[in-house]
């Protein structure tokens, strides 16, 4: 005849005169209903409106404090966005959650205001490469860097998006490109058999033709893709 282990265990509890532990069961239920630190932090990250936090400045690392102008410069240089973490469409790894937890422990309070620096593709934008920075607003246009994760921002991104920083940079790029093409174009192709002197005048004409052609191509294809300049987009919640 087999032994019913659960029945045998119950009999042992009965012999010891132990209670049924309804209070223990209620305690575990209440514990499970309470969010863990990770769940609480994630909820704050995904609902944050980037409001300023009253921080204990004695517990801050001065090397992690950045002004809004410095953040703006970074975003324009690499064509990034600086938006509330509630709009972030990526994932927060354990190191980001640990950074928030440690920061809260140092500050002795819960933090609910968060901002993110990341490429537009990592945000849930109004219509819809990577290396995000998690920051906390401190007030007076200063922000505290909490965490950085990933290593997906290509080293050539700064060069590739340079023309689209502003109208001035795209015109600089057009002029430099046109000048280089006009100067480096083979003289044998430009010179006719009757030409014996300098052909600089031909290169000048060719330069202006290149400026016109390159400007037209940039407006037609480049701006149709980028749509706007980084100087206008770095805090925009809308698509390029």
N, C-alpha and C positions, 0 to 999 in steps of 0.2 A: 504494500500500500504506500502510495507516494505521500510526500510531505508538502503541504501548502505553506510556502515560505512566508507569504504575506500574513496568513492567519497566525503562524507561529510567532512572527514578529509582534503582531498585535497582542498576543497572549502575554508576551514578555513585558510589554508596556503595562498591561492590566495588572500583572503580578507585582510590578514595581509601584503600582498605585499612581502612575503618572497621568496627568490630565491630557485631554485631547489636543491641547495647544491651539485652540481657535485664535488666541491672541497672537501667537507666532505667525499663523497664516495671515491674519490681518496685517501684521507688521510687514511681512514680505510683499503683500499686495500693495501696500502704501509705498514701499520702497521702489517697486517696479514702476509705479505710476509717476514717480518723480524723475524728471529728466536728469541724465548724467551731465557732467561738465561738458563733454563733447557735444551732446545733443543741444544743450543750452547755448553753447558758443555758436554752433552752426545756425541755430535759429536766429540768433542776434546778427550773424553775418549776412544771412539771406533776407533779413527784414530791415537792415540798417538804412537810415536815411542820411547818414554821414553827419550827424549833429555833433557839435563841439562837446568835448568832455572836460570836466574839471579835474585836472590831473595833479598829482603830487610831484612837483618839479624836482624835489630832492632825490626821487627814485628814478629819474630819467637819465638816459645816456645822451649827452649833448651831441655826440657824433651822429645820432639818428634823427635829429631835428632838421626839417627842411621847410623853406619858405615857399609860398605858392608860386613865386616867380621862377624859382629853381625847378619846380615840378612842371610848370608850363614850358620852360625851355627844353626839358627832357622829352616831354610829350610831342612838342613840335619837331624836335630833331629826329625822333624815331617814329613819328606818326602814331602816337598812342592816345588812349583816352584816360581821363581822370574822373571817375564816376563813383557813385555810392556802391557799396559792396552788394546791395540788394539786386543790382542789375547784372552782377557777375554771373556768367553762364558756364564757368568752369567748375572744377572741384577744388576743395580745400584739403590739402594733405595733412597728415598728422603733425608735421612740423609747424604748420600754420596754426593749428588748434593748440599745440603745446606753447607756441609763442604767445598766443592770446591768454592762455591759462597762467603762464608765468608772469605775464604783464599785469594781469588782474591781481595775482598774489602780491606782487610788488607794490601795486597801487592800493590794495586793500579794498577794492570795490569792483563791481561788475561793469564791464565796458560794453556799450551798445552802439557807439558811433564808429563806423568804419568806412574807409575810402579805398579804391583800387586803382592802380595804374596797370594797364594792359592793352593789347591791340583790340581794335573794335570788334573783331570776330569772337572775342571772349566775353562780350557783353550781350545781354538781351536788349537790343535796341528797338526803337519804335517801329521799325520795319525790318529788320535785320541788315602760327607763329607765336611765341608766347613767352612769357617770363614775368608773371605778375608780381606786383609789390602791394602788400597790405599795410595800410596806414591808419592812424587815429588822428582826427582833428583836435588840435590843441587850443584853437582860438587865435585871433589876430593874424590869420592867414599862415599859421604854422602848422605843420603836420609831423607826426612821429612815426617813423618806419618800424613796423612790427616784424614783418617776415617777407622773405622772397623765396620762391621755389621755381623749379623748372630751369631749363637751360636751352630753350628753343628759339630764342631771338637770334636770327642769323647775323653774323658779324658784318655782312654787306648791307644790312637793312638801312643803316644810316646814309650810305651812299645812294642806294636805290630810291629812297624817298626824299632825298635832298631837294630835287626840283619842285616838289609839291609842298614845301614848307609854307611858301607865300608866293604872291605874284612876282615879287622881286627876284626870288630864287629861280623861278621857272624861266624868267627872261634872261637872267645871268646864264643859265644852262644853255638856252637856245643860242645866245650870242657866242659863248665859248665854243660850243659844238660847231657852229657855222664857221667861226674863224679858223678852227683847227682843220676842218674839211677843206676850206678854201686855200689854206697855206700848204697842206700836205698833198693836195690833189696833184697828180703827175703833170709836170710841165709839158711833156711830150704830147699829152692828150689835148691840152689847152692851146698849144702853139700851132698855128697854121704854117704851111711851107713858106709863105711870104713874110712872116714875122721874123725879124732879125734882132730887134731890140728887146727891151724889158716887156714883160707881160703882166706887170703888177696891176695895170688898169683892168685887165681881164679878171684877175683874182678878186679885185674890189667888187666888180660887177657880180662875180660868182658868189661872193660873200653875201651881198644883199639878197641875191636870189635864194641862197640857202636859208637866210633868216626868214624870208617870206614862206618858203616851203616848209621849214621845220616848225614854224609857228602854227601854220595851218594843220600840219599832222599832229602836233601836240594838242591843239584845241579839239581836233576831231577824234583822236584815239586816246590820248593821255587823259584829258579832262573828262571824257565820257566814262573812263574807268574810275578815276579818283574822285571826280565830281566836285570836290571842294579842297581848299588848302588846309593844311594842318593847323595853321594859326587860328582858323575858325572852327575847328572840329574837336580840339583837345578836351573840351568839357561838354560836348554835344551828346544828347541822348538819342540822336537820330542817326540814320545811315549816312554814309559819305555822300 
